[in-house]
Amino acid sequence: MNGDPVPSSMKYLLPAGTSITNDHLCFTVSELRADWKQHREVWDFVSSWIAVNICFKCWAKQNRVRCSYLDCTDNAEWLETELSLAEFIADMLKPRADGQYCF
């Protein structure tokens, strides 16, 4: 850090090259910046603006009486259907041909 002492908030960081798993797996942190059309194409979401389930974060539906995305009241049904990370992976991402998920 340019010769400056390491801030106390960073004292628990591991030195570069230190393994963080027992299997010595390697990871790359990345970020995909794109509009939703590109994200849908990259991740192949089950939901989209052209599907019955239009939201990738909850079960809001297009043109349905139950869980309609058009319901913007304080007690809209879709407000109670936000997905956890595990639910998102299981329900919104399509597995590849080899059964693995693309992430």
N, C-alpha and C positions, 0 to 999 in steps of 0.2 A: 504494500500500500504506500508506495513512494517513500519508504523509510519511516513512515509514521507508525506509532504503536497501534496494535490491533484494538479496535474499540471493544469494550467489555461485552457488548451485545453479540459479538462475533467470536467469543472465546471458545465456544463449543464446536466451531466448524472444524472439519477434518482436513488435514493436508491433502493436496491434490494427489491422486493415485491411491488413496486409502480405500480399501474395499468396504462397502456398506452392506454386503450380503455374505452369508456363509459360503455361497456357491461362486463368489467372485464375479457376479454378473456385472455387465457394463450397461450404462444408461446414457441416453442423450436427451437433454431437456430441449424441447422445441416449441414453437408457437406457430400456428397456422392462421394467418390473417386473410380473411376473405369475406365476401358477402354470403348470405344464407344460401343462395343458389349454388355457389361453389362448395360450401360445407356439405350441402345435401349430396352433391355429386361425389365428393371425396369420401365421406363417411357412409353414404348409402343409407340414410335414415329411413326407417319405415314410415315415419310421419313426414308430411310436407304440405304445402299449400294446395297441392293437387290430389291429396288423399283424404279419406274420411277423418283420420286423426291428423289434425293440422299442426299441432304443437309438439316439439321434441322434448319439452320440459314437463308436460302434464298430459292429461287425457281429454283436452278440449277437442270437440268434434265440429265438423262443418255441417251445417244444415240439419241438425238433429235437435229433438226436443230436450233430451237429457244431455248434460255436459256441453251445451252449445257455447262456442266461443263468442257468440253474439250476446250472451248474458253477461253484462258488466255490472250487475248489482253486487252489493256487499256480501250476499250469500250465494253467489254463483257456484254451481256444483263443481266446476273445474278447479276452483281455488283449493279444494281439498284433495286434489289428485296429483300434486307435484311429485315427480319421481326422484327417488334416491339415486346415487351413482350406480348401485347394483341393479336397480330396476331399469335405469336408462340403458345399460349395457345389454341386459337380458331382453328388453322389450323394444328398444328403438334402433339398435344396430343389427344389421343382417350379418350372420356369419359368412365367411368366405367359403369357397368350395371345400377347403380342407378342414372346415369346422371351427377355425380360429376366427377371432375378431380383428378387424383392422384398426388398431390403435396402439 
